[in-house]
Amino acid sequence: MAVAKRVETYEDFVKVHGLLLTASGLPQSLHYQLFRKLSSDTFDGGAHFRIETCDGRQRRLVLTSDFMPKDSHVFLVDHAWTFRLSDAYQQLREVQGLAERMAALMCLDDIDSNSDPEETNESVDGVSHRTGTELRVAELVENEINTAKENGKDGAVLWLELEELDIDDDTLLSLDLSSRFPGLLALSLCGNKLEDMEIVSQEVTKFGNLRALWLNNNPVVDNCEEQLADMVLQRLPNLEIYNSRFTANFGEWALGFCGGVYVKDNPGRVHQVDRPLESVASLDLSNRCIHSLINKAFSAVELPSLSYLNLRGNPLELNSGGDLLEVLKGFPSLQSLEVDIPGPLGETAIQILESLPELSELNGVNASKILETGKHVIDSMLRPRLPEWTAEETLADRIINAMWLYLMAYRLADEEKIDETSVWYVMDELGSALRHSDEPNFMVAPFLFMPEGNLASAVSFSILWPTQNVQKGDECTRDFLFGIGEDKQRSARLSAWFHTPQNYFIHVLSSISILDGDSHCY
């Protein structure tokens, strides 16, 4: 066996690491840059990227450089934790600082106690608290009236928000809102202490012109949701939005609200001008509990400029898939669509695109790429799986349960044998902040640097480089299942990181059952 030679020149580097370079997929134009950074132990990612917290329990990586062209840079990513699986728990308990670092990296260190600060202004009999609440609400109501007068509306308040003010049933009665604001179009009482279904329904249904009502996060909704909804909807036939959901009577006002036409400063009027939605280009109707989309207001005549539409999270069970597709075909400017897949519009992304050939984007992914790769579920938009734990669990236990979302692995090999036991690792904070995308702009690959020319001297890193042109402020992403397509159950495999829709598995199972049944036909 030849004696290993220390890597001192670029030629030495290529000779020793040639197979690793090829396996990594790193463009040849970046090989010398990688050699220089490995030789000088240069970790310069911090000069080009920023880690941001998002959605409370996730982190993402954002480019801070003005521009980074495709295949222009390669960065070293350290491995914060490398281990054999059998040693993981012991290392977390014994290696100083390891558990704390992993907990922070995996967003496990910020525990919400779910305990509110103690109320300090509440007397034993509750009198002081109620008086304070009524004063605050009264002051807010007067401010609304004064603002309306200043805007030349003669005190005709059409949109009123009384949120998180500790309003209880008695306070609501004392406010007599319907007498003061008879023309109200939108009322929000979210986050208060309303409990009595009769009192609440009696007061809110006095507004005959009401288009939107929000009672979310009140005890009365938690305890009597269906009964209260029936009473309110029966007495308010013009209501289009109730507790953030569209009613069966939704129309131009609800669509205008979701399209940004109707806001607090511009709530609209009972009698609107012709075609108020004609300038709406983007419409987010996600999670509005829409049962039927076929509606006079939702049409190309009323929404001729619509180019983006989000229908995620709506059952739409009162419309057939064919009818829904026919409606959408009527929008001449529609380019981008977001829907559940499988869902009301079709079982697969390809099926939907074939029915709507004018679309350029489906669920945030280029339509032509979907057709080329044959994807069934557009995975970039799926809801991520986030770690869950209880207060009783130790830090080590939480990490063991959560680490599978971050782990990567490799196996060592030399000329004689392959190590059958995988080496597991977690990338450092920068690498672990790379989230998944179906259209990634970066590539990550493990890399073993052997400065002495042999496996005994190997040091493991990951290497990161841009595979697309990236602009300042763009999120930097990678494909968690690079090279794995639907022929290898890509959508099912992504269930390790995302909540893949149940309908996908039902569809696949049905397809298998049909094929299995056909194979037994005589």
LINVENFEN-V778131 format. One line per field, one symbol per residue. ss: DSSP state (h for helix, s for strand, l for the rest). phi: phi as a letter, one per 40 degrees, with the letter a starting at -180 (. if undefined). burial: + if it has 24 or more other ideal C-beta (glycine too) atoms within 12 Angstrom, else -. A space follows every 10 residues. Layout:
BEGIN
ss=???
phi=???
burial=???
END
This chain:
BEGIN
ss=lllllllllh hhhhhhhhhh hhhhlllhhh hhhhhhhhhh llllhhhlss sssslllsss ssslllssll lllsssslss ssslhhhhhh hhhhlllhhh hhhhhlllll llllllllll llllllhhhh hhhhhhhhhh hhhhhhhhhh llllllllss slllllllhh hhhhhlhhhh lllllsssll llllllhhhh hhhhllllll lsssllllhh hhhhhhhhhh hhhhhlllll ssllssllll lhhhhhhhll llsllsllll llllllllll lsssllllll llllllllll lllllllsss llllllllll hhhhhhhhhl lllllsssll llsllsllhh hhhhhlllll ssllsshhhh hhhlllllhh hllsllllll llllhhhhhh hhhhhllsss llsllllsll llssssslhh hhllssllll lsssssssss llllhhhsss ssssssllls slllssssll lllllhhhlh hhhhhhlsll lhhhhhhhhh hhhhhhhhhl ll
phi=.cccbccbbc ccdcccbdcc ccccgcdccb ccccdccccb fcbbcccbbb cbcafgbbbb bbcbccabcd fbbbbcbcbc abacdccdcc cccbccgccc ccccccfbcb cccfbccccb bbcccgcccc cccccccccc cccccccccc cgbfgccbbb bbbfbgcbcc cccccfcccc bccdbbbbbc gbbcbccccc cccccccccc bbbbbdgbdc cccbdccccd cccccbcccb bbfgbccccc accccccccg cbbdcacgbc bcccfccccc bbbbbcfbfc cbccadccac ccbcccbbbb bdgbcfccbc dccccccccc ccbcbbbbac bcaccicbcc cccccbcccb abfgbdcccc cccgccbccc bccccbcbab cccccccccd cccccbcbaa bcabcbabcc ccccabccdc ccccccacbc bbbbacabcb ccgbccccbc bbbbacbbcb cdgcccbbcc bdgbbccbfd ccccccbbcc dddccccccc cccccccccb cb
burial=------+--- --+--++--+ +--++++--+ +-+++-++-- --+-+--+++ +------+++ +++-+--+-- --++++++++ +++----++- ++-----++- ++++++++-- ---------- --------++ --++-++--+ +--+---+-- -----+++++ ++--++++++ ++--+-+--+ +-++++++++ -+++--+-++ +-+++++-++ ++++++-+-+ +------++- +++--+-+++ ++++++++++ +++++++++- ++----++-- -----+++-+ -+++++-+++ -++++-++++ -++-++++++ ++++-+--+- +--++-++-- +-++++++++ ++++++++++ +++-++--+- +++++++-++ --+-++++++ ++-+--+-+- ----++++++ +++-++++++ -+-------- --++++++++ ++++++++++ ++++++++++ +-+-+--+-+ ++++++++-+ ---+++++++ ++---+---+ +++++-++-+ +-++--++-- ---------- --
END
